[in-house]
Amino acid sequence: MSSSASSQPVVHPVGSARLLWTVLATVAVLTLLAYLVAFDQGAVSRSGMYLHELMHDGRHLLGVPCH
């Protein structure tokens, strides 16, 4: 009995594109978060003192000089 079925994995281009966009979105969000924590100094986070203090504490936690 011969088998005509291929043992090659099936590649789905939609899955590859989704993975690419997921990686790009993750990098974009992490870059924005790194900017807010390390360099913002209140220019973008003017929505209140809570967010400013959270970012300030994050700078101290990561060892980024801010004073």
C-alpha positions as CSV (number, residue, x, y, z in Angstrom):
1,M,0.0,0.0,0.0
2,S,1.6,3.3,-1.1
3,S,0.9,6.5,0.5
4,S,0.6,9.6,-1.6
5,A,0.3,12.0,1.4
6,S,3.2,14.4,1.8
7,S,4.9,14.7,5.2
8,Q,5.8,18.3,4.5
9,P,4.4,20.8,7.0
10,V,1.7,23.1,5.7
11,V,2.8,26.8,5.7
12,H,0.0,29.3,6.2
13,P,0.9,32.8,5.0
14,V,-1.8,34.4,7.1
15,G,-0.3,33.0,10.3
16,S,3.1,34.3,9.3
17,A,1.7,37.8,8.6
18,R,-0.2,37.7,11.9
19,L,3.0,36.8,13.8
20,L,4.9,39.6,12.0
21,W,2.2,42.2,13.0
22,T,2.1,40.9,16.6
23,V,5.9,41.3,16.9
24,L,5.8,44.8,15.4
25,A,3.0,45.9,17.7
26,T,4.8,44.4,20.7
27,V,8.0,46.3,19.8
28,A,6.0,49.5,19.3
29,V,4.3,49.3,22.6
30,L,7.5,48.4,24.5
31,T,9.3,51.3,22.7
32,L,6.6,53.7,23.8
33,L,6.7,52.4,27.3
34,A,10.5,52.8,27.5
35,Y,10.2,56.3,26.2
36,L,7.5,57.2,28.8
37,V,9.5,55.8,31.6
38,A,13.0,56.9,30.7
39,F,12.7,60.2,28.8
40,D,9.2,61.7,29.1
41,Q,9.7,63.9,32.2
42,G,6.0,64.8,32.1
43,A,5.8,66.1,28.5
44,V,3.3,63.4,27.4
45,S,2.0,62.2,30.7
46,R,0.2,65.4,31.7
47,S,-3.0,63.5,32.6
48,G,-2.3,63.9,36.3
49,M,0.2,63.4,39.0
50,Y,-0.5,59.7,39.4
51,L,0.9,58.8,36.0
52,H,3.9,61.2,36.4
53,E,4.7,59.7,39.8
54,L,4.4,56.2,38.4
55,M,6.8,56.9,35.6
56,H,9.2,58.7,38.1
57,D,9.2,55.6,40.3
58,G,9.8,53.5,37.2
59,R,12.9,55.6,36.4
60,H,14.3,55.0,39.9
61,L,13.5,51.3,39.7
62,L,15.3,50.9,36.3
63,G,18.3,53.1,37.4
64,V,17.6,55.8,34.9
65,P,18.9,59.2,36.3
66,C,16.1,61.7,36.5
67,H,17.3,64.4,39.0
